[in-house]
Amino acid sequence: MEVINTAAPFVRIGRVVAGVWGAFVHALAVNAERRQLANLDDADLKDLGISRSQAVFEASRPIWDLGEAAPVTRPVPLASGYRVAAE
């Protein structure tokens, strides 16, 4: 007699739901951090090494945009002056 595990589909569904819930909670946390970043003053932003425009850009990203931030630019010395390069 073959025993059929009827709980297996429910376990898989539970894992999917847990993964979706975890992603949702993570997105909320990132969104809260972005709001906090937008509320920092210029001195605090300078301590973090980012500009006001970078903070505004990060804070304006939609809640579902959890990918990499825009590349940080830094001046690169050249013989004829400076140019901006992405890291």
Residue pairs with C-beta under 8 A, 6 or more apart in sequence:
26 66
27 63
27 64
27 66
28 63
30 63
30 66
31 63
34 58
34 59
34 61
35 59
37 55
37 58
37 59
38 55
38 56
38 58
38 59
40 48
40 55
42 52
45 51
45 52
45 55
50 72
54 70
54 72
57 70
58 69
61 69
71 86
71 87
72 86
72 87
73 84
73 85
73 86
73 87
74 84
74 85
74 87
75 82
75 83
75 84
75 85
76 82
76 83
76 84
76 85
